[in-house]
Amino acid sequence: MPALSDSRGILYPHHLPRFERRPVPADLTHMIRWFWIPRWNLPPGEVSTQKVLPFPATNLVIEPSMIALHGPTTKLSTRKLRDSGWAIGALLRPAGTGALHPGMTCGTMLRIDAPALHRSVVSSMPHDADTAVDTCAQWMRERAVDVDEGGQLANRMEDIIAGDRGIVRVEQVAEQLHVSVRSVQRLAKKYVGVSPVAMIRRYRLQEAAQRLREDTHTTIAQIAADLGYADHAHLNADFRQVLGFNPGDYRRTSA
């Protein structure tokens, strides 16, 4: 199964161990954006520190020790990898979150009791990721009947925010969905777990980080303007608040 090239959210791709994002079957694209699979085997005593700017979404994560839902976060995510290991994650669409556990809140973790799924994935990983991913997909497929109209509308909300750089206010989202601002806020709370304003800021910040890393010939001020920031200072403030460093420092260290 071919890997996806989308690198949004991964702040230092060159520092990663083996990592890939995989597309989902067509019948599950309303529930899952993609599968992601890290695998590592580090020498004794070596530590690999991974820094991720997570998507504003819940992830279903299967590890050797458990299955859990990890709610969205508004902060930088850091994890230290040691020895050897693996995980399989599914970045959930709002409808997928609603089918599994509506009302996930920011920063929460919920264990999932699915022993058959866990046994099957553990028996396949880390060497047969294809079978493990197929098993996860089938498990999600069996829960697709729980997708409701609200989840479908929340998916449209996510598509608008993620795909349109011109979206900088919740009112614009409401207008495109033909609903009230309050309805957009309720959708985000139930099916995503963060506010629509936080979703907008996270998608713009992810794209800013990706462009700073990959488009080194464009000025920071121009990137800020392209992504709807009022000016360079606003992008700088967003970077420092969430990541703890400014865009110039990130551009220099992410190459």
Secondary structure, 3 states (H helix, E strand, C coil): CCCCCCCCCECCHHHCCEEEEECCCHHHCCCEEEEEEEEEECCCCCEEEEEECCCCCCEEEEECCEEEEECCCCCCEEEEEECEEECEEEEECHHHHHHHCCCCCCCCEEECCCHHHHHHHHHHCCCCHHHHHHHHHHHHHCCHHHCCHHHHHHHHHHHHHHHCCCCCCHHHHHHHHCCCHHHHHHHHHHHCCCCHHHHHHHHHHHHHHHHHHHCCCCCHHHHHHHCCCCCHHHHHHHHHHHCCCCHHHHHHHCC
